[in-house]
Amino acid sequence: MKSVTKRSPSDKGEAKSRNLTYVLITPARNEAAFIEQTIKSMIVQTVLPIKWVIVSDGSTDGTNDIVKRYANEYSWIEFVLLPERAERHFAGKVEAFNAGYARVKDLRYDIIGNIDADISFGPNHFEFLLSKFAENPLLGVAGTAFIEDSSVAYNYEFTNIEHVSGQCQLFRRGCFEELGGYIPIKGGGIDWTAVTTARMKGWHTRTFTEKTFFHHRKMGTGASTLLGSRFKFGKQDYYLGGHPLWEVFRCLYQMKNKPLILGGLLLFCGYIWAFLSGVERPIPRKLVEFRKKEQMRRLKDIFRNTLGI
């Protein structure tokens, strides 16, 4: 078995990361097509985790065999197998994450990360992120921009750079423990809820666009089509407290992206459907109010910047 090692930092600025330790958890459900790319990206990291727990959420496609092979070779990779589950949903992902968390919570570490099993990244990805935590004691959640279809998925002139995408989220331990972990929301939004709650509690959160990672499955299509995912995201925008005015402009902006026009319309239809159906909001009212205030402030900033005011 290969044990934990730390390689030479890539530059002096990132040497600070040597003073911080981290653990990772990866819930994986039928990820045989992608997970080996994730593992190969991890084993060449310039700073390795103390422990990386990969939790198979009842996988039936060969994921388990791939992970077991690497766990047998590298002592810092641990494989956990959960029983097969009939339905794929985000509450199940939280259950899988929590099974992994139970294996690391008593270890000594500074940073805890949640990474998906369908991503890949460069060899100093985590060293870079650790250096950002070392530079800013108030940084509670951090990540990098992600690439889909050969381009960065978000335009950060409009997308909130304080949001950290759920495919790769790192938390300062004190922040994560203050949040109480992830909320098991069946329809999704667990990553957004955690990051926004962290800001509401006074922590800094940030996507650092100097680095990127590759997301190999189109976001939101794990259990649905691309068009279905747009409708689902609209529903999600409603039950996660999105302001209706913000949603109008968001949908108009999305109409320029593929699928042209239709994607934005389906997003808006999902939001309206959730509103008319009285879909229950699974997050605290104070978090809804915090989100709406953030959105209105950002909308004003966008208009000011656009108009040069």
N, C-alpha and C positions, 0 to 999 in steps of 0.2 A: 504493500500500500504506500502511496505517496502522501507525505504529511504536509502540513501547512508551511509555506515558505513565503518570504517577502523578497521581491526582487528590487533592483536598484530603481529609485524614483527617476522619472523621466526628465525632470529639471528641478532646480533649487526651489522654485516657487511651490511645487507640489510635494516637496519633501515633508511639509507639515503633516501630510496625510499619514505618515508613518506613526504618528502619535495617537491615531484613532483606529479603533478596531470595529469590524462590522460583521453582521450575520445576514443571511439571505433566506427567504422562503419563496418557493415557487409552487403554487397549485397548478397541476397539469391534468387535463382531461383529454385523452385521445389526441396527443400532440406528436405522434410518431413522425409526422412529415417535417417537423420543425425543431424538435427539442434538442437534437444532436448539435445543431448550429449554435444553440444557446449554450450548451455545455462546453463546446469547443471554444467559444468566446470567453467563458469563465476560466478555463484551466490555463489560459495564457495571460491572465490579468497580472499587471505589475504589482498589485497588492491584492492578496487573496483573502477571502473571508475566513473567520474562525470556523464557521460552520455554514453550510448551505443545505437546507432541507428541501428536497423535492417531494411533494406530496401528490401521489397519483390518486385522483378523485374517481376511482372506479374505472380506470382506462381499460379498454378492450382491444386496442389496435396495435400493440407492440411497444407502446411507450414504456411500460414497466421493464421490459427486457433491455431496452437502451439505457435507462437510468441505472438499473442494477449493474450493468457492465462497468459503467464509470464509477459507481459507488464502491465497487469492489477494488478499484484501482486507486482511488483518491480518498484518503481517510476523512477529509473535511466535507465530503459529499455524503449525505444521509438520505436514504430512500424510505418513504413511509407510504404504505398502501391502505387506502380506504375502500370500503365495500362499493360495489357497482351501484350507481344511482340512475334511475330511469330518466330523469329530466335534467337538462343542462340549464342552470340559472346562477345568478350572481350571489345569492344567499349561500348556495352550495360552495361557491368559491371561497367565501369567508369561512365556512366550516373547515374547508381544506387548509386554508391559511392558519386557522387557529390550531389545527392538529400539528402543523409545523412549528407554530409559536410555542406550543407546549414543550417542544424539544430544545428550545434555545433560551427561554425566558429566565432560566437560572444561571446562564453563562454570564461572564463579564464581557461587556461590549459597549460601544458608544453609539453605534448606528445600526438600525435594522432596516432591511430593504425587502420589498415585495416586487419580484420580477416575473413577467410572464414567460411561458415556455415556447414562444414563437418569435423571439427577438434575437438579434446578434449585435455586436458592438466591438469597438477597437480595444487593444490590450491595456490602455491606461484609463479606461472609462471610469472605473470605480476609484482609482487613485485621484483623478480629477475631481470627482464629486466629494470625496473625503476632504480634499484641500479646501473646498468651499465651506464645508462645515467647520473646519479648523479656523478659517478666517473670520467667521461670523458666529459668535456664540448664540445669537438669537435665531439663526437659521434652523427651522424646525423640519421642513420638508424640501427636498431638492430632487431634480432630475434634469434630463437633457431633452432637446427636441428630437422628434422621431421622423423617419423617412418611410413613406409608403409610395409605391409606384414610381420610384426613382426621384422623388422630390420631397422636401420637408412638408409635412402634412398640414401645418398651420402657418398662416401669415401673422407674424407677431406684431404687425402694425395694428391689427384688429383683435387678435386673440390675446387673452390675458396672460402675460408672461409670468404672473404669480401662480397660475395653475400648473400642477405637475401631473402629467399623464400617467394613468394607472399601469401602463405596461412596464414601467420602471420607476418606482417611487422609493426614495430613501428618507427615513425619519430619524431625527435625533431621538435617542431612547427616552429622554424625559418628555419630549413632545408626544411620542406615541403612547406612552403610559398615561399621560394626561388626557389624551383623547379616549382612552379605554379601548383602543383598537378600532377595527372596521365595524360599521353597522351593517348587518346582513340584510340588504335591500334586494329582494328577489329580482326586480326588474332592472337593476343596474344603478350606477351612480355612486358606488361605494368609494371609489377613488376621489371623486369630486367632493363628497361629503367630508372625508377625512382632511383633505387639503384646506377646504374652506373653513371648517371648524378650527383648524390650527390657526388660521389667520384671525378668526373671531376671538380666539383666546390670546392673541398678541404675538404669536410666533411669525417669523418671516418665512415665506414660501417662494420658490423660484425655479423656473426652467432656465437653464443656462444653455444658450443657443450656440456657444462656441463648440460644443460637442453634439454629436447626433448618434442615434442608434437606428437599426433597421427593424421595422415591424413587418413580418412576412405574411401576416393575414390581414386583409382589409378590416379596419376597425369596425366593430359592431356586427360583423357577419359570421361570427362563430356559430350561431344557431339560427340565422335568418339570411335572406337575400339582401343585396345592397339597398333596394327600394324599401324593403321591410325594415331595415335598420334606420332609415330616415324617419319613418313614421314612429318607430320606437323611440328615437331620440327626441322627437317632438313631445311625446307623452312624458318622457323623462324630464324634459325642460320644465313641464308644468309641475309635476309632483316634487321636483327639487326646488320649487319656489321661484322660477324665472318670471321676471316682470313682463307683462303682456306687450308693453311698448318695445322693450328690448327684443322680444321674440319676433315682432314684426320686422324689425331691421335685420335680425339674424337670418330670418327666412329669405328676405330679399337678397341679402348678401350671398346666401347659399345657392340661389338660383343660377349664379354664374358658374358654379362648379358642376361636375358630372355627378349624376345625370342632369343635364341642363334643364332649368326651369322646374322639372318634375321633382327633383330632390328637395328644393326649397318649399314647394307646394305640399309635399308629403310631410315635411317637418312641421309646417303650420297646421296641417290637418291633424297630426298627432297631438299637438298642443291643444287645439280646439276640442278634439274628441275627449281628451282627459278632463278638460274644464267642464264640458257639458255632462260628462258621466260622473262628475264629482269624485274623481279618483283621489283616494286618501293620500295625504302627504306623509311619508314615513320619517320625516326629520322634524326637529323642534321648531316651533314658531319663530324663536329668536334667530335661528339660522336662516329661515326664509326671509325675515326682515333684513338681516345682514346682507344676504345675497342681492336683494332688490336695491338696497342702497349702493352697493358696489357697482351694480350694473348701470344705475342712473348716473353715477359719478363717471364711469368709464364712457358712457354714451356722450356726456357733455364734453369730455376730453377729446373724443374722436371728432366731434363736430368742430370744436375749437381748432384742432390741428388741421382738419380738412379745409376749413375756411381761413386758416392763418390768423386767427384772432389771438 
